[in-house]
Amino acid sequence: MDKIDYVEFPSSNRALTSAFFQAAFGWGVVSYGPDYDGITNAGIDGGVDQAAEKATAPLAIVRTDDLDGAERRVLAAGGVITRPQFDFPGGRRFHFREPGGNEMAVWIERE
């Protein structure tokens, strides 16, 4: 079964957002470069993204074991691909918009 297992928060200042999460909630932060921090100990894995192509709202990310199959199911259910499959450290994913307008993503771990 596919499950939400990651949430990304867009930010205009990754360092300030990450510092806020640390101070306010005690979450851990792992830096993955100038545009991205991972969040730890938040109850669900997550990240803070300040890259130019970041989502404009928090992004729920679904983990799957069949990325191509998930993409076919998303399209068949009326979803629209907003960012085709791409590689990132640790895996591969695509973004889509569901019929109600929420942007989401589906990812698979790198084998």
PEGICOR-V751335 format. One record per run of one state. SS is the DSSP state (hx for helix, st for strand, lp for the rest). FROM is the first residue (numbers start at 1). TO is the last residue. Records with the same first field share a line. If there is no record, write none. Layout:
SS->FROM-TO ; FROM-TO
This chain:
lp->1-2 ; 11-13 ; 26-27 ; 32-35 ; 41-44 ; 50-58 ; 64-66 ; 77-79 ; 89-90 ; 98-102 ; 110-111
st->3-10 ; 28-31 ; 36-40 ; 45-49 ; 59-63 ; 80-88 ; 91-97 ; 103-109
hx->14-25 ; 67-76
